[in-house]
C-alpha cells in the first residue's frame, strides 16, 4: 500500500508525524508524513498568535533578506494567510523509494505504489530500502538520483562502498560494463539551485526541525473578541505597572468593556432590578456614585504614554505582558493563600519560611498555576538546522529557509497545534533587587526608584523588548535582564526536576525578561496534568530553593566561568527541547559574580571595538 493510516494521539502527531517529516514506521521502513485528510479548527484565535509567529519568522526572513523585515513568510502572517488546525487523522507514504541489494549493490528507484523490488540475481533475493537521501537548507528533500552509464550500455547501476559511513567515498558503477561513473553522488540542489545538498539518513532529526511556538493561557475563539481591541498591548503594559487588574478582566477593561460592564452600566442594571426609573432620587444617586467611581479610576493610558516609547515598542512589550497577565487566570495559588489555608497545621512553620527564602533569593513571589491552558503550535519546519543561521564544521555560515506546510484549497497555510492543560510555577523577581544588582554591577547609574511599580516603569523606559529567540539583544540592559532571568530559570528547572518526578527535559520555560519573571511548567506533551510541580510547591519548595546556590562551581571551572561565558553542558545547559532560547544568553557570573579576568558575554562593546571588562556582582551573592 502506498498510504497507511497511523493511529497516534494529537500530541504524538504534533512532534513526530507531521507532513514533510520523515520517520521510521514499525518494521515497514522509512516513511514521510503526508497532509491529513481531516482537520478541525484549533480553539485558539489566529489573531492572538500572529505576533508570536512574526517573531518566530523574523530571524529567518532577516537572514535571507540581509536584515530586511520584508518577506513572503511575514506577508502571509500579516495577511492572515494561515489557519490553526488540529490533525484528526495521520497519513504517511513510503520514502525514499530507493532500494539496494545488500549483496551486489544494485540500486533501483520505484514508484511509491510499487512493492519492494528483487535483485536481478535470483539468489540475492529481495532488495532493502535505502533510507538515504538529499537534504538541503532550502527545505529540499529528495531521493538519490541514479546516473546513466557513461559508456551508453544502458546497464543497471550499482552504488558501491555504502558500508563506509563517509558518503564522499561512495561511487556509482555500471553493473554491466563495470565502468566507474565520474558523477558524484549529489550535484547541485535541484530545488533552489544554490549549494550542494547533504547526503544523510532521512529518518533523523537534522532532516526535519519543527518550528513551534508555545502560547500561554490563550483565549478561546469565543472570548477572543473582548480582547482583540486596539489598546490590548498598552493595557497589558498597564497591567505590569499595576494600573489595571491582572488577567483577562484587566485586558477587557483596557478596551472599555468588562465581563460585567462598567460602574455606570452596573448601576443602571441594579436600578432596573429595583424598579427605579430615570428621574428618581435614588436612581440619580446611584448613577452619580457610579460616575464618580469611574472618574476616580487611574488614567492608565496616559501613564503608559508617559513612558515615552513608540507604538511598536509598546506593542512588543505588550505581547510579553499580556502572556504574563493571562497566566493569572490559570487558577493561581499564591504563597500567602497557601499559608492562610494551612494556618494552625504542621505545615504553617514551613510556609512562613517561604517569604524569608524569597527575599534571600531575590524573588518577589512564587505562584503555583494549577490549571494552565497552553497551546503548542507547529507553524512549519526547517532542515539541517533549527536556527536561522547555522555554522558548519568548516566555520562557514548557512541560512535555513522556513517552510510552511502545504496550503489547502483555501490557499491558507495550515499550522498544526494542540490545546491542552498543564501546571506551572511562576517566579517573579524583586524588581528593586534587580535594579540594585544592575547598579552594583556598574551597568547603570542609580535611578532612585523606591517601589516595585517605579522599578518596572524604569525598566520599560530604558530596556528594549526581547523579540529574537536566536540572538542576544543589543541593548546591554535588556541583555543583562535576559541573561539573569534565563540563567535563573535553568537553575530552577534542574532543582525542580529531582523533586517533581519529571526529567528536566520534561520541564520547559517561558521567559518574561522585561517583567523580571519566568514560568517553569510541565512539558510532558501528554493529555493530563501529573501534579508534580504542585507537590513541590506544597511540600518541597524550601529544599528546591536552597539548591539554587548550593553549588556555584562547574567541573570545567575556572575556564567555563572565566573564559567561556559561564555556561556549558555540565552546569547551565539543558536539552533544546526544554530551553526557549537554544541555550544562549546564559552566564553563572550573573548569579554568583564575575571571577577575575572574566570575559563575560554580557559585556558591552567599548568604543575601541574590544569588549569592555565588566565585573558582575552576583545576584545570589549575599
Residue pairs with C-beta under 8 A, 6 or more apart in sequence:
2 93
2 94
2 112
2 113
3 34
3 91
3 92
3 93
4 25
4 28
4 31
4 91
4 92
5 89
5 90
5 91
6 13
6 17
6 25
6 90
6 91
6 92
7 90
8 16
8 17
8 90
9 527
10 86
10 87
10 418
11 376
11 418
11 420
11 525
11 526
11 527
12 525
13 87
13 90
13 416
14 87
14 210
14 376
14 378
14 416
14 417
14 418
14 525
15 210
15 378
15 525
16 23
17 23
17 33
17 90
17 92
18 33
18 208
18 210
18 378
18 381
18 405
18 416
19 33
19 34
19 35
19 36
19 405
19 406
20 32
20 33
20 141
20 208
20 381
20 403
20 405
21 32
21 33
21 208
21 210
21 381
22 30
22 31
22 32
22 33
22 95
22 141
22 202
22 203
22 204
22 207
22 208
23 30
23 31
23 32
23 33
23 92
23 203
24 30
24 31
24 203
25 31
25 92
28 94
29 94
29 129
29 131
30 94
30 95
30 96
30 129
30 131
30 202
30 203
31 92
31 93
31 94
31 95
32 92
32 93
32 95
32 141
32 202
33 90
33 91
33 92
34 91
34 92
34 93
35 91
35 405
35 406
35 408
35 414
36 87
36 88
36 89
36 90
36 91
37 89
37 91
38 87
38 88
38 89
39 85
39 86
39 87
39 88
39 414
39 416
40 85
40 86
40 88
41 83
41 84
41 85
41 86
41 221
42 84
42 85
42 86
42 375
42 377
42 417
42 418
42 419
43 220
43 221
43 419
44 84
44 215
44 218
44 219
44 220
44 221
44 375
44 377
44 417
44 419
45 218
45 219
45 220
45 221
45 224
45 228
46 80
46 82
46 83
46 84
47 80
47 224
47 228
48 215
48 218
48 219
48 224
48 227
48 228
49 84
49 213
49 215
49 218
49 375
49 377
50 77
50 78
50 80
51 315
51 319
52 213
52 215
52 319
53 77
53 82
53 213
53 379
53 415
54 74
54 77
54 78
55 319
55 467
55 468
55 469
56 211
56 213
56 379
56 469
57 71
57 73
57 74
57 77
57 379
57 402
58 69
58 74
58 467
58 468
59 387
59 388
59 389
59 468
59 469
59 470
59 471
60 71
60 73
60 382
60 388
60 399
60 400
60 401
60 402
61 68
61 69
61 70
61 71
61 73
61 74
61 402
62 68
62 69
62 388
63 388
63 389
63 399
63 400
64 71
64 399
64 401
65 71
73 402
73 404
75 81
76 82
76 404
76 413
81 411
81 412
81 413
82 379
82 404
82 412
82 413
82 414
82 415
83 410
83 412
83 413
83 414
83 415
84 377
84 415
84 417
85 414
85 415
85 416
85 417
86 416
86 417
86 418
86 419
87 416
93 112
94 112
94 129
95 112
95 133
95 143
95 202
96 129
96 130
96 131
96 132
96 133
96 143
96 144
96 202
97 109
97 110
97 111
97 112
97 114
97 143
98 107
98 108
98 109
98 129
98 130
98 132
98 133
98 143
98 144
99 107
99 108
99 109
99 110
99 116
99 117
99 127
99 128
99 129
99 130
100 106
100 107
100 108
100 127
100 128
100 130
100 159
100 162
101 107
101 119
101 121
101 124
101 127
101 128
102 127
102 128
103 119
103 121
103 124
104 119
104 121
104 124
104 158
104 175
105 158
105 159
105 160
105 162
105 173
106 119
106 120
106 121
106 124
106 127
106 156
106 158
106 175
107 130
107 144
107 146
107 156
107 157
107 158
107 159
107 172
108 117
108 127
108 146
108 156
109 143
109 146
110 116
110 117
116 126
116 127
116 128
116 129
117 126
117 127
118 124
118 125
118 126
118 127
119 125
119 126
119 127
120 156
120 175
130 144
130 159
130 162
131 201
131 202
131 203
132 144
132 167
132 199
132 200
132 201
132 202
133 141
133 142
133 143
133 144
133 199
133 200
133 202
133 207
134 140
134 141
134 142
134 143
134 144
134 186
134 189
134 197
134 198
134 199
135 141
135 197
135 198
135 199
135 200
135 202
135 206
135 207
135 383
135 384
136 189
136 191
136 192
136 195
136 196
136 197
136 198
136 383
136 384
137 195
137 382
137 383
137 384
137 385
137 390
137 398
137 399
137 400
137 401
138 189
138 191
138 192
138 194
138 195
138 383
138 401
139 191
139 381
139 382
139 383
139 401
139 403
140 189
140 190
140 191
140 192
140 197
140 383
141 202
141 207
141 383
142 190
142 191
142 197
144 159
144 185
144 186
144 199
145 186
146 157
146 172
147 157
147 172
147 181
147 183
148 154
148 157
149 155
149 157
149 174
149 176
149 177
149 179
149 181
150 174
150 179
150 181
150 182
151 174
151 177
151 179
153 174
153 176
153 177
154 176
155 174
155 175
155 176
155 177
156 174
156 175
156 176
157 172
157 173
157 174
157 175
157 181
158 172
158 173
158 174
158 175
159 170
159 171
159 172
160 170
160 171
160 172
160 173
161 169
161 170
161 171
162 170
164 170
167 185
167 199
167 200
170 185
170 199
171 180
171 181
171 185
172 180
172 181
172 183
172 185
173 179
173 180
173 181
174 181
185 199
186 196
186 197
186 199
187 196
188 194
188 195
188 196
189 195
189 196
189 197
192 401
195 398
198 384
200 206
200 207
201 207
206 383
206 384
206 385
207 383
208 381
208 383
209 381
209 382
209 383
209 385
209 386
210 378
210 381
211 378
211 379
211 380
211 381
211 382
211 386
211 402
212 376
212 377
212 378
212 379
213 377
213 379
214 374
214 375
214 376
214 377
214 508
214 510
214 580
215 323
215 374
215 375
215 377
216 323
216 326
216 327
216 372
216 374
216 510
216 519
217 323
217 326
217 327
217 329
217 330
217 372
217 373
217 374
218 326
218 373
218 374
218 375
218 419
219 227
219 248
219 326
223 248
226 248
226 251
226 252
226 255
226 257
226 259
227 248
227 251
227 252
227 255
229 254
229 255
229 256
229 257
230 255
231 254
231 255
231 301
232 251
232 254
232 255
232 318
232 322
233 314
233 315
233 317
233 318
233 319
233 321
233 322
234 254
234 301
234 304
234 314
234 318
235 244
235 250
235 251
235 253
235 254
235 255
235 300
235 318
235 322
236 251
236 254
236 317
236 318
236 319
236 321
236 322
236 324
236 325
237 304
237 307
237 314
237 317
237 318
237 321
237 460
238 244
238 250
238 254
238 300
238 301
238 303
238 304
239 245
239 246
239 250
239 251
239 321
239 322
239 324
239 325
240 321
240 324
240 325
240 456
240 460
240 514
240 515
241 300
241 303
241 304
241 453
241 456
241 457
241 460
242 452
242 453
242 456
243 298
243 300
243 303
243 304
244 250
244 251
244 253
244 254
244 300
245 253
246 325
246 328
247 325
247 326
247 328
247 329
248 325
248 326
248 329
249 258
249 259
250 325
251 322
251 325
251 326
252 258
252 259
254 300
254 301
256 262
260 266
261 269
262 290
262 294
263 290
263 291
263 293
263 294
264 287
264 290
264 291
264 294
266 290
267 286
267 287
267 289
267 290
268 287
270 286
271 277
271 280
271 282
271 283
271 286
271 287
274 282
276 282
276 283
276 286
277 283
304 314
307 314
307 457
307 460
307 461
308 461
309 317
309 460
309 461
313 464
313 465
316 465
316 467
317 460
317 465
317 514
319 465
320 465
320 466
320 512
320 513
320 514
320 515
321 512
321 514
321 515
323 510
323 512
324 512
324 515
324 517
327 369
327 372
327 424
327 426
327 519
330 369
330 370
330 371
330 372
330 373
330 424
331 369
331 370
331 371
332 367
332 368
332 369
332 370
332 426
333 367
333 368
333 369
333 370
333 537
334 365
334 367
334 368
335 351
335 354
335 355
335 358
335 365
335 366
335 367
338 351
338 354
338 368
338 537
338 538
339 348
339 351
339 352
339 354
342 348
342 351
347 538
347 539
350 542
353 542
354 366
354 541
354 542
357 363
357 541
357 542
357 545
357 546
358 364
358 365
358 366
358 430
359 430
360 622
361 545
361 548
361 549
361 620
362 429
362 430
362 433
362 434
362 437
362 619
362 620
363 427
363 428
363 429
363 430
364 428
364 429
364 430
364 431
364 452
365 428
366 425
366 426
366 427
366 428
366 537
366 541
367 425
367 426
367 428
368 423
368 424
368 425
368 426
368 533
368 534
368 537
369 423
369 424
369 425
369 426
369 519
369 521
370 423
370 534
371 421
371 423
371 529
372 421
372 422
372 423
372 424
372 521
373 419
373 420
373 421
374 419
374 420
374 421
374 422
374 521
375 417
375 418
375 419
375 420
376 417
376 418
376 420
376 525
377 415
377 416
377 417
378 415
378 416
378 417
379 404
379 415
380 402
380 403
380 404
380 405
380 413
380 415
381 402
381 403
381 405
382 400
382 401
382 402
382 403
383 400
383 403
384 390
384 398
384 400
385 398
385 400
386 400
386 576
386 582
387 400
387 470
387 582
388 399
388 400
388 470
389 397
389 398
389 399
389 400
389 470
390 397
390 398
390 400
391 397
391 398
392 398
404 413
405 413
405 414
405 415
405 416
406 413
406 414
407 413
407 414
408 414
420 526
420 527
421 529
422 521
422 522
422 523
422 524
422 529
423 521
423 522
423 529
423 530
423 531
423 532
423 533
423 534
424 510
424 519
424 520
424 521
424 522
424 533
425 492
425 496
425 519
425 520
425 521
425 533
425 536
425 537
426 517
426 518
426 519
427 488
427 489
427 492
427 517
427 518
427 519
427 520
428 515
428 516
428 517
429 484
429 485
429 488
429 516
429 517
430 452
430 516
431 452
431 455
431 456
431 459
431 516
432 449
432 450
432 451
432 452
432 455
433 619
434 455
434 459
434 481
434 484
434 516
434 619
435 444
435 447
435 449
435 455
435 458
435 459
437 484
437 617
437 619
438 444
438 477
438 480
439 445
439 446
439 447
440 617
441 480
441 614
441 615
441 616
441 617
442 614
442 615
443 476
443 477
443 480
443 604
443 614
444 462
444 477
447 458
449 455
449 457
449 458
456 515
456 516
459 477
459 481
459 514
459 516
460 514
462 477
463 475
463 477
463 478
463 481
463 514
464 473
464 474
464 475
464 477
464 478
465 478
465 514
466 473
466 478
466 482
466 511
466 513
466 514
469 580
469 581
469 582
470 581
470 582
470 584
471 584
472 479
472 482
472 483
472 584
472 585
472 601
473 479
473 482
476 602
476 604
478 513
478 514
479 585
479 602
480 590
480 602
481 513
481 514
481 516
482 511
482 513
482 585
483 585
483 586
483 587
483 590
483 601
483 602
484 590
484 591
484 619
485 511
485 512
485 513
485 516
485 517
485 518
486 509
486 511
486 513
486 518
486 580
486 581
486 585
486 586
487 567
487 572
487 586
487 587
487 588
487 590
487 591
488 518
488 548
488 591
488 619
489 509
489 511
489 518
489 520
490 509
490 572
490 573
490 574
490 579
490 586
491 548
491 572
491 591
492 518
492 520
492 544
492 548
493 504
493 507
493 509
493 520
493 574
493 578
494 504
494 574
495 544
495 545
495 547
495 548
496 502
496 507
496 520
496 533
496 536
496 544
497 503
497 504
497 506
497 507
499 532
499 535
499 536
499 540
499 543
499 544
500 507
500 522
500 530
500 532
500 533
500 535
500 536
501 530
501 532
501 535
502 522
502 524
502 530
502 532
504 574
504 575
504 578
505 574
505 575
505 577
505 578
506 522
506 523
506 524
506 578
507 520
507 521
507 522
507 523
507 578
508 520
508 521
508 522
508 523
508 577
508 578
508 580
509 518
509 519
509 520
509 521
509 578
509 579
509 580
510 518
510 519
510 521
510 580
511 518
511 519
511 580
511 581
512 518
512 519
520 533
521 533
522 529
522 530
522 532
522 533
523 577
523 578
524 530
536 544
548 620
549 591
549 592
549 620
552 588
552 591
552 592
553 561
554 560
554 561
554 568
554 570
554 571
554 588
555 570
555 571
556 564
556 568
556 570
556 571
558 595
560 566
560 567
560 568
560 570
560 571
560 588
561 588
561 589
561 595
561 598
562 595
562 596
562 597
562 598
562 599
563 598
563 599
565 586
565 587
565 600
565 601
566 572
566 586
566 587
566 588
566 589
566 590
566 598
566 600
566 601
567 573
567 583
567 586
567 587
567 588
571 588
572 583
572 586
572 587
572 588
573 579
573 583
573 586
574 583
576 582
576 583
585 601
585 602
587 600
587 601
587 602
587 616
589 595
589 598
589 600
589 602
589 616
589 618
590 600
590 602
590 616
590 618
590 619
591 618
591 619
591 620
592 618
592 620
592 621
593 615
593 616
593 617
593 618
593 621
594 600
594 614
594 615
594 616
598 613
598 615
599 611
599 613
600 614
600 616
602 614
602 616
603 611
603 612
603 613
603 614
604 611
604 612
604 614
605 611
605 612
606 612
